[in-house]
């Protein structure tokens, strides 16, 4: 079962061209910040699932605003939050291409948050790579900007994948031996909360 609907890159894509397109796109967006209320609503939906002293990674963060806000909101559980982005301009804790996770990150994180899966070269494949870096019993919180079929923009070198609402919903709520669907909520994006089995 596939998570994404449309995809720009083919299986053997040019990684250099992909990274260049992402870094160029980042330059146009890196100063933008989502409001505090956006992250507050996300935190409300996951805080009861979080264990004290957890480690969280935010994928494709653009800058460190997301990391910093989650750090404040999840401080009652003493969550340590880290950021990851492909561009050095982001000043993220980890500068790397999130299509490729280092082996030493296997089962590393208690919480993974992202609304950037549309920037993955192959969102379905990257979903499972990200799941691999989450600990057993850990949480994934993934946000999707899902449009109606008529409004879906053509995918390109920066926004590489698009998502059909029914297809993404079926994927997230499917019976899967690797993850369990917990809930979903709307917050300008449609967010899905999953637990790794």
Buried (B, 14 or more C-beta within 10 A) or exposed (E): EBBBBBBBBEEEBEEEEBBEBBBEBBEEEBEEBBEEEBBBBBBEBBEEBBBEEBBBBBBBBBBBBBBBBBBEBBEEBEBBBBBBBBBEBBEBBBBBBBBEBEEEBEEBBBBBBBBBBBBBBBBBBBBEBBBBBBBEEBBBBBBBBBEEEEEBEEBEBBBBBBBBBEBBBEBBEEEBEEBEBBEBBEBEBBBBBBBBE
